[in-house]
Amino acid sequence: MLRRTLIALGFMMAVSACDDGPTSPSDVVGETWRLVSLQEAGSTTPVIVPDPSRYTVAFGDDDSLGVMSDCNSCGGSYALSGSTLTVSALACTKVFCGDTSLDSRFTAGLQQAQTITLDDDEMTIQSAAGVLRFSN
């Protein structure tokens, strides 16, 4: 009985030690992720995105990345290993979207991506620029 208890305890500890990061690109592919908030490094208050449909990310199964950043569209590539995310320099259109646009802050956060976590239908990307929170 003691042996079964120890085995069960060991299993529970191993499961709880796992992070909630994706383990493969297939965990994020096939969804259009909409930005719901952006929190810049050094800030304690996130900026709530008024229209999340204007700031989206789509991960392709061929390591391509499609981005809508307000009135601009971008393309690039990504690499995902566990919870580590790397995004290439994005090639974006250069339309001026207005003084209140989050365009440059959003793309900076993506291009400096370091980690990614998933929790049901929410995705969080952390970078040196801050934290990007998405829903699908």
Number of C-alpha atoms within 10 A of each C-alpha: 6 7 8 9 10 11 12 12 12 11 12 11 11 10 10 9 9 8 12 14 20 21 15 13 19 13 13 22 17 12 16 18 23 24 26 21 20 23 20 20 14 9 9 8 10 16 14 13 17 10 11 17 16 19 24 22 22 18 22 17 12 10 14 17 20 18 26 21 25 21 15 16 19 17 17 17 17 20 14 21 14 15 17 17 23 18 19 16 16 19 13 15 13 10 11 11 14 10 7 6 15 17 21 12 16 25 20 16 23 27 19 19 23 18 19 24 21 19 11 9 10 15 20 19 22 22 21 15 21 21 22 25 22 22 19 15
